[in-house]
Amino acid sequence: MDTKSRRHHTSDPRIEVGRQIATLRRVAGLSQEALALESGLARSYLGGVERGQRNISLLNICRLAAALKVRPARLLEKL
């Protein structure tokens, strides 16, 4: 297993999902505040998710995916 694969598999999934959400949010041209408003989540909660400090629920994954106009699986594809 190469270093990149090993690092990928040992990383905290909360961090990987948070990074993916942040990346998709930036690509969509949204601020954290705008995505939070669109998804119905608190901005502080979204910030914690993006930093990998929160264990996001399936319902909130679906809410964020809808707000980002992507399938929920897209938020998890880096796992």
DSSP file (Angstrom, degrees, kcal/mol; ACC not computed):
  #  RESIDUE AA STRUCTURE BP1 BP2  ACC     N-H-->O    O-->H-N    N-H-->O    O-->H-N    TCO  KAPPA ALPHA  PHI   PSI    X-CA   Y-CA   Z-CA
    1    1 A M              0   0    0      0, 0.0     2,-0.0     0, 0.0     0, 0.0   0.000 360.0 360.0 360.0 129.6    0.0    0.0    0.0
    2    2 A D     >  -     0   0    0      1,-0.1     4,-2.5     4,-0.0     5,-0.2  -0.253 360.0-102.9 -76.9 169.9    1.5    3.4   -1.0
    3    3 A T  H  > S+     0   0    0      1,-0.2     4,-2.8     2,-0.2     5,-0.2   0.894 119.6  52.6 -60.5 -42.9    1.7    6.3    1.4
    4    4 A K  H  > S+     0   0    0      1,-0.2     4,-2.4     2,-0.2    -1,-0.2   0.931 112.1  45.0 -61.6 -45.7   -1.2    8.2    0.0
    5    5 A S  H  > S+     0   0    0      2,-0.2     4,-2.2     1,-0.2    -1,-0.2   0.909 113.5  50.3 -64.1 -41.8   -3.5    5.1    0.3
    6    6 A R  H  X S+     0   0    0     -4,-2.5     4,-1.5     1,-0.2    -2,-0.2   0.923 112.1  47.0 -62.9 -44.3   -2.3    4.4    3.8
    7    7 A R  H  X S+     0   0    0     -4,-2.8     4,-1.1     1,-0.2    -1,-0.2   0.900 110.7  53.6 -63.6 -40.5   -2.9    8.0    4.8
    8    8 A H  H  < S+     0   0    0     -4,-2.4     3,-0.3    -5,-0.2    -1,-0.2   0.901 111.2  44.9 -61.8 -41.7   -6.3    8.0    3.2
    9    9 A H  H  < S+     0   0    0     -4,-2.2    -1,-0.2     1,-0.2    -2,-0.2   0.724 114.2  47.7 -78.4 -21.7   -7.4    4.8    5.1
   10   10 A T  H  < S+     0   0    0     -4,-1.5    -1,-0.2    -5,-0.2    -2,-0.2   0.561  88.6 105.9 -95.5  -8.4   -6.1    6.0    8.5
   11   11 A S  S  < S-     0   0    0     -4,-1.1    -3,-0.0    -3,-0.3    -4,-0.0  -0.382  84.7 -99.0 -71.9 149.1   -7.6    9.4    8.4
   12   12 A D    >>  -     0   0    0      1,-0.2     4,-1.7    -2,-0.1     3,-0.9  -0.518  26.9-138.5 -64.8 125.1  -10.7   10.2   10.5
   13   13 A P  H 3> S+     0   0    0      0, 0.0     4,-2.6     0, 0.0     5,-0.3   0.798 102.0  62.5 -60.4 -27.5  -13.7   10.0    8.2
   14   14 A R  H 3> S+     0   0    0      2,-0.2     4,-2.1     1,-0.2    38,-0.3   0.891 104.7  47.3 -63.5 -37.1  -15.2   13.1    9.8
   15   15 A I  H <> S+     0   0    0     -3,-0.9     4,-2.5    37,-0.2    -1,-0.2   0.920 112.0  49.4 -68.7 -44.1  -12.2   15.1    8.5
   16   16 A E  H  X S+     0   0    0     -4,-1.7     4,-2.1     2,-0.2    -2,-0.2   0.921 113.9  45.0 -61.9 -45.3  -12.5   13.5    5.0
   17   17 A V  H  X S+     0   0    0     -4,-2.6     4,-2.6     2,-0.2    -1,-0.2   0.912 112.7  51.9 -66.2 -42.0  -16.3   14.3    4.8
   18   18 A G  H  X S+     0   0    0     -4,-2.1     4,-2.5    -5,-0.3    -2,-0.2   0.906 109.5  49.1 -60.3 -42.5  -15.7   17.8    6.2
   19   19 A R  H  X S+     0   0    0     -4,-2.5     4,-2.6     2,-0.2    -1,-0.2   0.908 111.0  50.3 -63.0 -41.6  -13.0   18.5    3.6
   20   20 A Q  H  X S+     0   0    0     -4,-2.1     4,-2.6     2,-0.2     5,-0.2   0.912 111.0  48.4 -64.5 -42.6  -15.3   17.2    0.8
   21   21 A I  H  X S+     0   0    0     -4,-2.6     4,-2.5     2,-0.2    -2,-0.2   0.934 112.3  48.8 -62.8 -45.6  -18.2   19.4    2.0
   22   22 A A  H  X S+     0   0    0     -4,-2.5     4,-2.4     2,-0.2    -2,-0.2   0.908 112.1  49.4 -60.9 -42.1  -15.9   22.5    2.2
   23   23 A T  H  X S+     0   0    0     -4,-2.6     4,-2.5     1,-0.2    -2,-0.2   0.944 113.1  45.6 -62.8 -48.4  -14.6   21.8   -1.3
   24   24 A L  H  X S+     0   0    0     -4,-2.6     4,-1.9     1,-0.2    -1,-0.2   0.864 111.5  53.5 -64.4 -35.5  -18.0   21.4   -2.8
   25   25 A R  H  <>S+     0   0    0     -4,-2.5     5,-2.5    -5,-0.2     4,-0.4   0.931 110.8  45.9 -63.7 -45.1  -19.2   24.5   -1.0
   26   26 A R  H ><5S+     0   0    0     -4,-2.4     3,-1.3     1,-0.2    -2,-0.2   0.911 110.6  52.7 -65.4 -42.0  -16.4   26.6   -2.4
   27   27 A V  H 3<5S+     0   0    0     -4,-2.5    -1,-0.2     1,-0.3    -2,-0.2   0.879 108.1  52.1 -59.8 -37.3  -16.9   25.2   -5.9
   28   28 A A  T 3<5S-     0   0    0     -4,-1.9    -1,-0.3    -5,-0.2    -2,-0.2   0.560 116.0-119.9 -75.2  -7.9  -20.6   26.2   -5.6
   29   29 A G  T < 5 +     0   0    0     -3,-1.3     2,-0.3    -4,-0.4    -3,-0.2   0.790  65.1 141.1  75.1  28.0  -19.4   29.7   -4.7
   30   30 A L      < -     0   0    0     -5,-2.5    -1,-0.2    -6,-0.1     2,-0.1  -0.805  46.5-137.4-107.1 144.4  -21.1   29.6   -1.3
   31   31 A S     >  -     0   0    0     -2,-0.3     4,-2.4     1,-0.1     5,-0.2  -0.451  34.9-106.0 -81.0 166.8  -20.0   30.9    2.1
   32   32 A Q  H  > S+     0   0    0      1,-0.2     4,-2.7     2,-0.2     5,-0.2   0.918 123.5  52.2 -58.9 -41.5  -20.5   28.8    5.2
   33   33 A E  H  > S+     0   0    0      1,-0.2     4,-2.4     2,-0.2    -1,-0.2   0.913 109.1  48.2 -62.8 -43.0  -23.3   31.2    6.1
   34   34 A A  H  > S+     0   0    0      2,-0.2     4,-2.5     1,-0.2    -1,-0.2   0.916 114.0  46.3 -65.1 -42.9  -25.0   30.8    2.8
   35   35 A L  H  X S+     0   0    0     -4,-2.4     4,-2.3     2,-0.2     6,-0.3   0.895 111.6  52.4 -66.3 -38.8  -24.8   27.0    2.8
   36   36 A A  H  X>S+     0   0    0     -4,-2.7     5,-1.5    -5,-0.2     4,-1.5   0.933 111.9  45.5 -61.8 -45.5  -26.0   26.9    6.4
   37   37 A L  H  <5S+     0   0    0     -4,-2.4    -2,-0.2     1,-0.2    -1,-0.2   0.924 113.8  49.0 -63.0 -44.5  -29.0   29.1    5.5
   38   38 A E  H  <5S+     0   0    0     -4,-2.5    -1,-0.2     1,-0.2    -2,-0.2   0.844 118.1  39.8 -64.6 -35.0  -29.8   27.0    2.4
   39   39 A S  H  <5S-     0   0    0     -4,-2.3    -1,-0.2    -5,-0.2    -2,-0.2   0.602 108.1-119.4 -92.5 -12.7  -29.6   23.7    4.3
   40   40 A G  T  <5S+     0   0    0     -4,-1.5     2,-0.3     1,-0.3    -3,-0.2   0.661  71.6 126.7  82.1  15.9  -31.3   24.8    7.5
   41   41 A L      < -     0   0    0     -5,-1.5    -1,-0.3    -6,-0.3     2,-0.2  -0.711  67.7 -99.8-104.1 157.2  -28.2   24.1    9.6
   42   42 A A     >  -     0   0    0     -2,-0.3     4,-2.4     1,-0.1     5,-0.2  -0.528  25.7-130.5 -73.0 140.9  -26.5   26.5   12.0
   43   43 A R  H  > S+     0   0    0      1,-0.2     4,-2.5     2,-0.2     5,-0.2   0.879 109.3  53.3 -59.6 -39.1  -23.3   28.1   10.6
   44   44 A S  H  > S+     0   0    0      2,-0.2     4,-1.8     1,-0.2    -1,-0.2   0.875 108.9  49.4 -65.9 -36.3  -21.3   27.1   13.7
   45   45 A Y  H  > S+     0   0    0      2,-0.2     4,-2.2     1,-0.2    -2,-0.2   0.938 110.6  49.9 -65.2 -46.7  -22.4   23.5   13.3
   46   46 A L  H  X S+     0   0    0     -4,-2.4     4,-2.8     1,-0.2    -2,-0.2   0.897 108.6  53.0 -59.6 -41.8  -21.4   23.5    9.6
   47   47 A G  H  X S+     0   0    0     -4,-2.5     4,-1.7     1,-0.2    -1,-0.2   0.907 109.1  49.3 -59.8 -41.8  -18.0   25.0   10.5
   48   48 A G  H  <>S+     0   0    0     -4,-1.8     5,-2.8     2,-0.2     6,-1.0   0.873 110.6  50.3 -65.0 -37.9  -17.5   22.1   13.0
   49   49 A V  H ><5S+     0   0    0     -4,-2.2     3,-1.5     4,-0.2    -2,-0.2   0.940 109.7  50.2 -64.0 -47.8  -18.5   19.6   10.3
   50   50 A E  H 3<5S+     0   0    0     -4,-2.8    -2,-0.2     1,-0.3    -1,-0.2   0.813 110.7  49.8 -63.2 -30.1  -16.0   21.1    7.8
   51   51 A R  T 3<5S-     0   0    0     -4,-1.7    -1,-0.3    -5,-0.2    -2,-0.2   0.488 116.0-115.5 -85.1  -3.3  -13.2   21.0   10.5
   52   52 A G  T < 5S+     0   0    0     -3,-1.5   -37,-0.2    -4,-0.3    -3,-0.2   0.708  85.2 117.1  77.6  20.3  -14.0   17.3   11.2
   53   53 A Q      < +     0   0    0     -5,-2.8     2,-0.4    -6,-0.2    -4,-0.2   0.563  63.0  63.8 -94.6 -11.2  -15.1   18.1   14.8
   54   54 A R  S    S-     0   0    0     -6,-1.0     2,-1.0   -40,-0.1   -36,-0.1  -0.895  74.7-135.3-117.3 144.3  -18.7   17.0   14.4
   55   55 A N        -     0   0    0     -2,-0.4    -6,-0.1    -3,-0.0     2,-0.0  -0.817  35.0-145.6 -95.4  95.2  -20.1   13.6   13.6
   56   56 A I        -     0   0    0     -2,-1.0     2,-0.1    -7,-0.1   -39,-0.0  -0.318   7.6-128.7 -69.9 141.2  -22.6   14.5   11.0
   57   57 A S     >  -     0   0    0      1,-0.1     4,-2.1    -2,-0.0     5,-0.2  -0.426  21.1-112.0 -84.9 162.3  -25.9   12.6   10.8
   58   58 A L  H  > S+     0   0    0      1,-0.2     4,-2.4     2,-0.2     5,-0.2   0.895 117.9  55.5 -59.8 -41.4  -27.4   11.0    7.7
   59   59 A L  H  > S+     0   0    0      1,-0.2     4,-2.1     2,-0.2    -1,-0.2   0.911 109.0  46.4 -59.4 -43.0  -30.2   13.5    7.7
   60   60 A N  H  > S+     0   0    0      2,-0.2     4,-2.5     1,-0.2    -1,-0.2   0.829 108.3  55.9 -72.1 -30.9  -27.8   16.5    7.7
   61   61 A I  H  X S+     0   0    0     -4,-2.1     4,-2.6     2,-0.2    -1,-0.2   0.935 109.9  47.2 -60.8 -45.0  -25.7   14.8    4.9
   62   62 A C  H  X S+     0   0    0     -4,-2.4     4,-2.3     2,-0.2    -2,-0.2   0.892 111.3  50.6 -64.2 -40.5  -28.9   14.8    2.9
   63   63 A R  H  X S+     0   0    0     -4,-2.1     4,-2.1     2,-0.2    -1,-0.2   0.927 113.1  45.1 -62.9 -45.6  -29.7   18.4    3.7
   64   64 A L  H  X S+     0   0    0     -4,-2.5     4,-2.1     2,-0.2    -2,-0.2   0.908 111.7  52.3 -66.5 -41.0  -26.3   19.6    2.7
   65   65 A A  H  X>S+     0   0    0     -4,-2.6     5,-2.5     1,-0.2     4,-0.7   0.921 110.0  48.7 -60.8 -43.6  -26.3   17.5   -0.5
   66   66 A A  H ><5S+     0   0    0     -4,-2.3     3,-0.7     1,-0.2    -1,-0.2   0.915 111.6  49.1 -62.3 -42.4  -29.6   19.0   -1.5
   67   67 A A  H 3<5S+     0   0    0     -4,-2.1    -1,-0.2     1,-0.2    -2,-0.2   0.837 114.8  44.8 -66.3 -32.1  -28.4   22.5   -0.8
   68   68 A L  H 3<5S-     0   0    0     -4,-2.1    -1,-0.2    -5,-0.1    -2,-0.2   0.493 111.1-124.5 -88.0  -4.8  -25.2   21.8   -2.8
   69   69 A K  T <<5S+     0   0    0     -4,-0.7     2,-0.3    -3,-0.7    -3,-0.2   0.901  71.6 115.2  60.2  44.4  -27.3   20.2   -5.6
   70   70 A V  S   <S-     0   0    0     -5,-2.5    -1,-0.2    -6,-0.1    -2,-0.1  -0.898  74.6 -92.9-132.5 164.3  -25.4   16.9   -5.5
   71   71 A R    >>  -     0   0    0     -2,-0.3     3,-1.8     1,-0.1     4,-0.6  -0.529  37.9-117.1 -73.1 146.2  -26.2   13.4   -4.5
   72   72 A P  H >> S+     0   0    0      0, 0.0     3,-1.4     0, 0.0     4,-0.6   0.841 113.5  65.0 -53.4 -34.8  -25.5   12.5   -0.9
   73   73 A A  H >> S+     0   0    0      1,-0.3     3,-1.0     2,-0.2     4,-0.6   0.795  89.1  67.9 -59.6 -27.5  -22.9    9.9   -2.0
   74   74 A R  H X4 S+     0   0    0     -3,-1.8     3,-0.6     1,-0.3    -1,-0.3   0.833  95.3  55.2 -62.5 -31.8  -20.8   12.8   -3.4
   75   75 A L  H << S+     0   0    0     -3,-1.4    -1,-0.3    -4,-0.6   -54,-0.2   0.713 114.3  40.4 -72.3 -19.8  -20.2   14.0    0.2
   76   76 A L  H X< S+     0   0    0     -3,-1.0     3,-2.0    -4,-0.6    -1,-0.2   0.386  81.8 103.7-107.6   1.0  -18.8   10.6    1.1
   77   77 A E  T << S+     0   0    0     -4,-0.6    -1,-0.1    -3,-0.6    -2,-0.1   0.664  73.4  62.0 -67.2 -15.5  -16.8    9.7   -2.0
   78   78 A K  T 3         0   0    0      1,-0.2    -1,-0.3    -3,-0.2    -2,-0.1   0.488 360.0 360.0 -85.9  -2.7  -13.5   10.4   -0.4
   79   79 A L    <         0   0    0     -3,-2.0    -1,-0.2   -63,-0.1    -2,-0.1   0.477 360.0 360.0 -79.4 360.0  -13.9    7.7    2.2
